[in-house]
Amino acid sequence: MTFSRWSRSIAAAAAVVLLAACGTDSGSETDGNSATASGAAFPITISNCGTDVTFEAPPKRVVAMDQISTESLLHLGLREALAGTAFRNDEIFPTVAGEYQQVKVLAEMYPSKEVLLSAEPDMIVGNIDFFTYSGFPPGTNFTRQELTDSGIKSYTLQCQGEKPDPERMFTRFVELASIFGVTAEAEKIVAEVKGSLEKTQAVLGSSQAVPTFVYRSGTGPLSTFGGGGGSDYGLGRAGGKNIFGDRAALPPPEVSVESVVDLNPQAILISDEDEQSPQDKEKFLRSVLAETGAVRNGRFCTIDFYAFGTPLRLARDANVVGKCLHPDLTFPTLP
């Protein structure tokens, strides 16, 4: 990454909240998103995280509150509808990098109310509801009701307290497209992604899952990911097995160096999410985990902060990580 130390540190703190959206269960599958209409038929009413939102026509000026929502809109060919973006803290997905650079950046993190209103949006989109409506830190942005009172529609891709579910991610992606009347484009992408994931599974075949340590940060204890989160799911699709998958997702588990050595991972997955470079993280891990098979075999993989976070990222990252974990196999090549 080429971002400031301050931005990267904030991104690491945000990971805890992202896990909350991706690794716990609210106990209800009905308080999510369901469209009463799809395609280019308007008006449409969508229940988004428990709130009904009616769109009389496709929005024309959209502010995307974070990188995932920005990339999602660009994948759908909606560059002209983007009035602004914010909170980028990862490498941009290659196929939309050029268009992404053309979108006006409203703030390094989240725009103030004044800046948001200056973009004259008729809609805002965010990755999870906490960031979409509360801002980071909380209270720096509009609540959903305040947006509605200001005549601004809103949509979030992940509701707070949901377990990771690729089918839900696909559904929300198509639903977002329906708001703009481009459902066919989203359905095409989802079909391609599912086809790619099937090919990845075919390549893996009956291969044994590789015991993997997912490293976030820390020198002791070490911060990792527990079971049930998005990265845990993605690792499984890539032919890996989280050695701390039996730990709860929240709070993000902290483990001792000794416990990692005892479990003897055969690969280490480094999350590029803070001010420390993956190279420095690897150097540190080589020194403290020298007795593990991962270090002896030099099996280190790096994932983006937003790894597996969109349909296209899921397909690509499953292959990228799969190639690292299973170097003897040949995986499809994706952007």
C-alpha positions as CSV (number, residue, x, y, z in Angstrom):
1,M,0.0,0.0,0.0
2,T,1.0,3.6,-0.5
3,F,-1.2,5.2,2.2
4,S,-0.3,7.4,5.2
5,R,0.6,5.9,8.6
6,W,-2.4,7.6,10.0
7,S,-4.8,6.1,7.4
8,R,-3.4,2.6,7.7
9,S,-3.7,2.7,11.5
10,I,-7.3,3.7,11.3
11,A,-7.8,0.9,8.8
12,A,-6.5,-1.6,11.3
13,A,-8.9,-0.3,13.9
14,A,-11.7,-0.5,11.3
15,A,-11.0,-4.2,10.8
16,V,-12.6,-5.0,14.2
17,V,-15.9,-3.4,13.0
18,L,-15.7,-5.1,9.7
19,L,-15.4,-8.4,11.5
20,A,-18.5,-7.5,13.5
21,A,-20.4,-7.2,10.2
22,C,-19.0,-10.4,8.8
23,G,-18.5,-12.7,11.8
24,T,-21.5,-12.6,14.1
25,D,-25.2,-13.4,13.7
26,S,-28.1,-11.1,14.6
27,G,-30.4,-14.1,14.9
28,S,-32.6,-12.9,12.0
29,E,-32.3,-13.5,8.3
30,T,-35.4,-11.4,7.6
31,D,-33.9,-8.0,8.6
32,G,-31.8,-7.8,5.5
33,N,-32.4,-6.9,1.9
34,S,-35.3,-8.0,-0.3
35,A,-36.3,-6.3,-3.5
36,T,-40.0,-6.0,-4.4
37,A,-39.0,-5.4,-8.0
38,S,-35.9,-5.8,-10.1
39,G,-34.3,-4.9,-13.4
40,A,-35.2,-1.5,-14.9
41,A,-38.8,-1.4,-13.6
42,F,-39.5,1.6,-11.4
43,P,-40.4,2.5,-8.8
44,I,-38.8,-0.3,-6.7
45,T,-38.9,-0.7,-3.0
46,I,-36.0,-2.4,-1.2
47,S,-35.9,-3.5,2.5
48,N,-32.3,-2.6,3.4
49,C,-31.2,-3.6,6.9
50,G,-34.7,-3.3,8.2
51,T,-35.6,0.0,6.4
52,D,-37.8,0.2,3.3
53,V,-36.3,2.5,0.6
54,T,-38.3,3.4,-2.5
55,F,-36.5,4.5,-5.7
56,E,-38.7,6.3,-8.2
57,A,-35.8,6.3,-10.7
58,P,-32.1,5.5,-10.9
59,P,-30.0,7.8,-8.7
60,K,-27.9,10.2,-10.6
61,R,-25.4,11.6,-8.0
62,V,-24.1,8.9,-5.6
63,V,-21.5,9.2,-2.9
64,A,-19.7,5.9,-2.1
65,M,-18.6,6.0,1.5
66,D,-15.7,3.5,1.2
67,Q,-13.6,1.5,-1.2
68,I,-15.8,-1.6,-1.4
69,S,-18.9,0.3,-2.3
70,T,-16.9,2.4,-4.8
71,E,-15.5,-0.7,-6.5
72,S,-18.9,-2.3,-6.6
73,L,-20.5,0.6,-8.4
74,L,-17.6,0.8,-10.9
75,H,-17.9,-2.9,-11.6
76,L,-21.5,-2.2,-12.5
77,G,-20.4,0.5,-15.0
78,L,-21.8,3.3,-13.0
79,R,-18.8,5.7,-13.1
80,E,-21.0,8.6,-14.4
81,A,-23.3,8.3,-11.4
82,L,-20.5,8.7,-8.8
83,A,-20.4,12.2,-7.3
84,G,-17.7,11.3,-4.8
85,T,-15.8,8.6,-2.8
86,A,-14.1,8.3,0.5
87,F,-12.1,6.0,2.8
88,R,-9.8,4.2,0.4
89,N,-7.2,2.1,2.3
90,D,-6.3,-0.7,-0.1
91,E,-5.0,-1.3,-3.5
92,I,-7.7,-0.7,-6.1
93,F,-9.0,-3.7,-8.0
94,P,-7.1,-3.6,-11.3
95,T,-10.0,-3.6,-13.7
96,V,-11.5,-0.4,-12.3
97,A,-8.3,1.3,-11.2
98,G,-8.4,3.9,-14.0
99,E,-12.0,4.9,-13.4
100,Y,-11.5,4.9,-9.7
101,Q,-8.8,7.6,-10.0
102,Q,-11.3,9.8,-11.8
103,V,-13.8,9.8,-8.9
104,K,-13.7,12.9,-6.7
105,V,-12.3,12.1,-3.3
106,L,-14.4,13.9,-0.7
107,A,-12.3,12.9,2.4
108,E,-9.4,10.6,3.3
109,M,-11.7,9.0,5.8
110,Y,-15.4,10.0,6.0
111,P,-16.7,13.3,4.8
112,S,-18.2,15.8,7.2
113,K,-21.9,16.6,6.9
114,E,-21.0,19.8,5.1
115,V,-18.7,18.1,2.6
116,L,-21.2,15.4,2.0
117,L,-24.0,17.9,1.3
118,S,-21.7,19.9,-1.0
119,A,-21.5,16.9,-3.3
120,E,-25.3,17.2,-3.7
121,P,-25.9,13.4,-3.5
122,D,-29.3,11.9,-4.1
123,M,-28.0,8.6,-2.7
124,I,-25.1,7.3,-0.6
125,V,-23.8,3.7,-0.6
126,G,-21.6,2.0,2.0
127,N,-20.1,-1.4,2.7
128,I,-21.6,-1.9,6.2
129,D,-24.3,0.1,8.0
130,F,-22.0,1.2,10.8
131,F,-19.8,3.1,8.4
132,T,-22.5,4.1,6.0
133,Y,-24.5,6.0,8.5
134,S,-22.4,6.6,11.6
135,G,-19.0,7.5,10.2
136,F,-15.7,6.7,11.9
137,P,-15.4,7.8,14.6
138,P,-19.2,7.5,15.3
139,G,-21.2,10.7,15.1
140,T,-19.2,12.4,12.4
141,N,-21.8,11.6,9.7
142,F,-25.5,11.5,9.1
143,T,-27.8,8.9,10.7
144,R,-29.9,7.1,8.2
145,Q,-33.0,9.0,9.3
146,E,-31.2,12.3,8.9
147,L,-30.3,11.3,5.3
148,T,-33.9,10.4,4.6
149,D,-35.0,13.7,6.1
150,S,-32.5,15.5,3.8
151,G,-34.0,13.7,0.7
152,I,-31.0,11.4,0.3
153,K,-31.6,7.7,-0.3
154,S,-29.2,5.2,1.2
155,Y,-28.1,1.6,0.8
156,T,-25.6,-0.6,2.6
157,L,-24.1,-3.8,1.4
158,Q,-23.8,-5.6,4.8
159,C,-26.1,-5.3,7.7
160,Q,-24.6,-5.3,11.2
161,G,-24.4,-8.7,12.8
162,E,-24.5,-11.0,9.8
163,K,-22.5,-14.2,9.3
164,P,-20.4,-14.3,6.1
165,D,-22.5,-15.7,3.2
166,P,-21.3,-15.5,-0.4
167,E,-24.9,-16.0,-1.6
168,R,-26.0,-12.9,0.4
169,M,-23.1,-10.9,-1.0
170,F,-24.1,-11.9,-4.5
171,T,-27.7,-11.0,-3.8
172,R,-26.9,-7.6,-2.5
173,F,-24.6,-6.9,-5.4
174,V,-27.5,-7.7,-7.8
175,E,-29.9,-5.7,-5.7
176,L,-27.6,-2.7,-5.8
177,A,-27.6,-3.0,-9.5
178,S,-31.4,-3.1,-9.6
179,I,-31.5,0.3,-8.1
180,F,-29.8,1.6,-11.2
181,G,-31.6,-0.6,-13.7
182,V,-28.5,-2.6,-14.5
183,T,-29.5,-6.0,-13.1
184,A,-28.3,-7.9,-16.2
185,E,-24.8,-6.6,-15.7
186,A,-24.6,-7.7,-12.1
187,E,-26.1,-11.1,-12.9
188,K,-23.5,-11.6,-15.6
189,I,-20.7,-10.8,-13.1
190,V,-22.1,-13.1,-10.4
191,A,-22.3,-16.0,-13.0
192,E,-18.7,-15.5,-14.0
193,V,-17.6,-15.4,-10.3
194,K,-19.5,-18.6,-9.5
195,G,-18.0,-20.2,-12.5
196,S,-14.5,-19.2,-11.4
197,L,-15.1,-20.5,-7.9
198,E,-16.3,-23.8,-9.3
199,K,-13.1,-24.0,-11.4
200,T,-11.0,-23.3,-8.3
201,Q,-12.7,-26.1,-6.4
202,A,-12.1,-28.4,-9.3
203,V,-8.4,-27.5,-9.3
204,L,-8.2,-28.2,-5.5
205,G,-10.1,-31.5,-6.0
206,S,-9.3,-33.8,-3.1
207,S,-6.2,-31.8,-1.9
208,Q,-5.8,-31.7,1.8
209,A,-6.5,-28.3,3.3
210,V,-3.3,-26.5,4.4
211,P,-3.1,-25.6,8.1
212,T,-2.7,-21.8,7.9
213,F,-2.0,-19.0,10.5
214,V,-3.7,-15.7,9.5
215,Y,-1.5,-12.9,10.9
216,R,-2.9,-9.4,11.4
217,S,-0.4,-7.6,13.7
218,G,1.4,-7.6,17.0
219,T,4.6,-9.0,18.4
220,G,3.2,-10.8,21.4
221,P,0.4,-11.6,21.7
222,L,-0.3,-11.9,18.0
223,S,-3.6,-10.7,16.5
224,T,-5.3,-13.2,14.2
225,F,-8.7,-14.1,12.7
226,G,-11.1,-16.6,14.4
227,G,-13.6,-18.7,12.7
228,G,-16.7,-17.5,10.9
229,G,-15.3,-14.3,9.4
230,G,-15.0,-13.3,5.7
231,S,-11.2,-14.0,5.6
232,D,-11.8,-17.4,7.3
233,Y,-14.4,-18.3,4.6
234,G,-12.1,-17.1,1.8
235,L,-9.2,-19.1,3.1
236,G,-11.4,-22.2,3.0
237,R,-12.3,-21.5,-0.6
238,A,-8.6,-21.3,-1.4
239,G,-7.8,-24.7,0.1
240,G,-6.6,-23.6,3.5
241,K,-7.7,-24.3,7.1
242,N,-7.5,-21.6,9.8
243,I,-5.6,-23.1,12.7
244,F,-7.5,-20.8,15.0
245,G,-10.9,-21.4,13.3
246,D,-12.3,-22.8,16.6
247,R,-11.9,-19.3,18.2
248,A,-14.7,-16.8,18.2
249,A,-14.5,-14.1,15.5
250,L,-15.1,-11.3,18.0
251,P,-13.1,-9.9,19.6
252,P,-10.4,-10.7,17.1
253,P,-8.4,-13.5,18.9
254,E,-5.0,-12.7,20.3
255,V,-2.7,-15.7,20.6
256,S,0.7,-16.4,21.9
257,V,3.7,-17.2,19.7
258,E,4.0,-20.6,21.6
259,S,0.4,-21.6,20.6
260,V,1.1,-20.9,17.0
261,V,4.3,-23.0,17.1
262,D,2.4,-25.8,18.8
263,L,-0.2,-25.9,16.0
264,N,2.6,-25.9,13.5
265,P,1.0,-24.1,10.5
266,Q,2.2,-25.0,7.1
267,A,1.5,-21.6,5.6
268,I,1.1,-18.1,7.0
269,L,-1.4,-15.6,5.5
270,I,-0.4,-12.0,6.2
271,S,-3.1,-9.3,6.2
272,D,-1.9,-6.0,4.8
273,E,-4.0,-3.8,7.0
274,D,-1.8,-1.4,9.0
275,E,1.4,0.7,8.9
276,Q,3.7,-2.2,9.0
277,S,4.7,-3.6,5.6
278,P,4.1,-7.3,4.7
279,Q,7.8,-7.6,4.2
280,D,8.5,-6.4,7.8
281,K,5.8,-8.7,9.1
282,E,7.3,-11.7,7.3
283,K,10.7,-10.9,8.7
284,F,9.3,-10.8,12.2
285,L,7.4,-14.0,11.8
286,R,10.4,-15.8,10.4
287,S,12.3,-15.0,13.6
288,V,9.6,-16.1,16.1
289,L,8.0,-19.0,14.2
290,A,11.2,-20.5,12.8
291,E,10.2,-24.0,14.0
292,T,7.0,-24.1,12.0
293,G,6.6,-25.8,8.6
294,A,5.4,-22.5,7.1
295,V,8.7,-20.8,7.9
296,R,10.9,-23.8,7.0
297,N,9.1,-24.0,3.6
298,G,8.9,-20.3,3.1
299,R,5.1,-20.5,2.6
300,F,4.0,-16.9,3.1
301,C,1.0,-15.3,1.4
302,T,-0.2,-11.7,1.6
303,I,-3.8,-10.6,1.3
304,D,-5.3,-7.2,0.9
305,F,-7.2,-5.5,3.7
306,Y,-10.3,-6.0,1.7
307,A,-9.5,-9.6,0.5
308,F,-12.6,-11.6,-0.5
309,G,-14.7,-8.5,0.1
310,T,-16.6,-8.2,-3.3
311,P,-17.7,-10.9,-5.7
312,L,-14.8,-10.3,-8.0
313,R,-12.3,-10.1,-5.2
314,L,-13.6,-13.4,-3.8
315,A,-13.0,-15.1,-7.1
316,R,-9.5,-13.6,-7.6
317,D,-8.3,-14.0,-4.1
318,A,-9.4,-17.6,-3.9
319,N,-7.0,-18.3,-6.8
320,V,-4.2,-16.1,-5.6
321,V,-4.2,-17.6,-2.1
322,G,-4.8,-21.1,-3.5
323,K,-1.7,-20.8,-5.7
324,C,0.3,-19.8,-2.6
325,L,-1.0,-22.7,-0.5
326,H,-0.9,-25.3,-3.3
327,P,2.0,-24.3,-5.6
328,D,1.9,-27.6,-7.3
329,L,-1.5,-26.9,-8.7
330,T,-2.5,-24.6,-11.6
331,F,-5.2,-22.1,-10.8
332,P,-7.2,-19.7,-13.2
333,T,-5.6,-16.3,-13.7
334,L,-7.9,-13.4,-12.8
335,P,-7.3,-9.6,-12.5
